[in-house]
Structures are given as C-alpha cells and as structure tokens.
Amino acid sequence: MISVLALIVGVALGIYFDHPVPAALQPYLPIAVVAALDAVFGGIRAKLDKIFDDKQFVVSFISNVLVAGVIVYLGDQLGVGGQLSTGVVVVLGVRIFGNVAAIRRHLFRA
C-alpha cells in the first residue's frame, strides 16, 4: 500500500513541477520508463506468487534501467540507436505482457 501511495505522490509531483528533461537524456527516458515498468510488473507478479524479495526488486529495477540505457547509448554510438531502442521496447514489452497475463490469471483465475 505504501508503494502505491508513493507512486501516486511521485506522479503528482512530476506533473505539478513539470521539470523539463535535458535534450541529451530525452532518447533514454522512454526506454528507462519501459524498463522500470517491466521491473514493477515483475515485482507485482512475484508478490502474488509469494516469492517477492525487496532486495531483488531494487536490483532488478536499477539494472533493468541501466542495461536498457546502455544498450540505447551503444546503439546511438554505432548509428543504430532507433533500431536498438525498438528492440529493447519489444523485448521489455513482451516481458511486461507476460507478467500482466500472469497477474490476470492469478487475480481472475482465467
């Protein structure tokens, strides 16, 4: 419950203060958000499966964001940033949908 409240407060503060993202970081923000969502849905699934570990969640969250950012950065350096960004979004999207399907099955038994 505390995490949901923290999420709501964080989103509200982000909307209220409307801090612009530096131009150099703009290509990485969408990838970081998708990577973070992957970790969050994985954490929810683990919680429902009763195997949630807070240390593992924090490490997963940070490493997902960092690895996705490094992949996009390397793609930019190689001149194929758009293709690698798309690849990262597709892979993480598949993982997110897999976790959401497992959450749905657990909650609705369907």
C-alpha positions as CSV (number, residue, x, y, z in Angstrom):
1,M,0.0,0.0,0.0
2,I,2.9,2.3,0.8
3,S,4.4,1.7,-2.6
4,V,1.1,2.6,-4.4
5,L,0.9,5.8,-2.4
6,A,4.5,6.6,-3.2
7,L,3.8,6.1,-6.9
8,I,0.8,8.4,-6.8
9,V,2.7,11.1,-4.9
10,G,5.6,10.7,-7.3
11,V,3.5,11.1,-10.4
12,A,1.6,14.0,-8.9
13,L,4.9,15.8,-8.1
14,G,6.2,15.1,-11.5
15,I,3.1,16.6,-13.1
16,Y,3.0,19.6,-10.8
17,F,6.6,20.6,-11.1
18,D,6.9,19.8,-14.8
19,H,10.7,19.7,-14.8
20,P,12.0,19.6,-18.4
21,V,14.2,16.7,-19.4
22,P,17.6,17.7,-20.8
23,A,17.9,17.2,-24.5
24,A,20.8,14.8,-24.1
25,L,18.7,12.4,-22.0
26,Q,15.4,12.6,-24.0
27,P,16.2,9.5,-26.1
28,Y,16.8,7.4,-23.0
29,L,13.7,8.4,-20.9
30,P,11.1,6.3,-22.7
31,I,13.4,3.3,-22.6
32,A,14.0,3.8,-18.9
33,V,10.3,4.1,-18.2
34,V,9.6,0.8,-20.1
35,A,12.4,-0.9,-18.3
36,A,11.1,0.3,-14.9
37,L,7.6,-0.8,-15.8
38,D,9.0,-4.3,-16.6
39,A,10.5,-4.4,-13.1
40,V,7.3,-3.2,-11.5
41,F,5.1,-5.7,-13.2
42,G,7.6,-8.4,-12.4
43,G,7.5,-7.3,-8.7
44,I,3.7,-7.4,-8.7
45,R,3.8,-10.9,-10.2
46,A,6.3,-12.1,-7.6
47,K,4.2,-10.6,-4.8
48,L,1.2,-12.5,-6.0
49,D,3.2,-15.7,-6.3
50,K,4.5,-15.1,-2.8
51,I,8.2,-15.1,-3.9
52,F,8.7,-11.3,-3.7
53,D,12.1,-10.2,-2.4
54,D,12.6,-6.4,-1.9
55,K,16.4,-6.6,-2.5
56,Q,15.9,-8.5,-5.7
57,F,13.3,-6.0,-6.8
58,V,15.5,-3.0,-6.2
59,V,18.4,-4.6,-8.0
60,S,16.1,-5.7,-10.9
61,F,14.7,-2.2,-11.2
62,I,18.0,-0.4,-11.3
63,S,19.7,-3.0,-13.5
64,N,16.9,-3.0,-16.0
65,V,17.0,0.8,-16.4
66,L,20.8,0.9,-16.6
67,V,21.1,-2.0,-19.1
68,A,18.4,-0.7,-21.3
69,G,20.1,2.8,-21.2
70,V,23.5,1.3,-22.0
71,I,22.0,-0.6,-25.0
72,V,20.4,2.5,-26.4
73,Y,23.6,4.5,-25.8
74,L,25.7,1.9,-27.6
75,G,23.1,1.9,-30.4
76,D,23.5,5.7,-30.7
77,Q,27.3,5.4,-30.8
78,L,27.0,2.8,-33.6
79,G,24.5,4.8,-35.5
80,V,21.6,2.4,-35.0
81,G,20.0,3.9,-31.9
82,G,16.5,3.8,-33.3
83,Q,16.7,0.1,-34.1
84,L,18.1,-0.9,-30.8
85,S,15.6,1.3,-29.0
86,T,12.8,-0.6,-30.8
87,G,14.4,-3.9,-29.9
88,V,14.6,-3.0,-26.3
89,V,11.0,-1.9,-26.2
90,V,9.8,-5.0,-28.0
91,V,11.7,-7.3,-25.6
92,L,10.6,-5.5,-22.5
93,G,7.1,-5.2,-23.9
94,V,6.9,-9.0,-24.3
95,R,8.0,-9.4,-20.7
96,I,5.5,-6.8,-19.5
97,F,2.6,-8.5,-21.3
98,G,3.8,-11.9,-20.0
99,N,3.8,-10.6,-16.4
100,V,0.4,-8.9,-16.9
101,A,-1.1,-12.1,-18.2
102,A,0.3,-14.0,-15.2
103,I,-1.2,-11.3,-12.9
104,R,-4.5,-11.6,-14.6
105,R,-4.6,-15.3,-14.3
106,H,-3.7,-15.1,-10.6
107,L,-6.3,-12.5,-9.8
108,F,-9.2,-13.7,-12.0
109,R,-8.3,-17.4,-12.3
110,A,-8.7,-17.0,-16.0
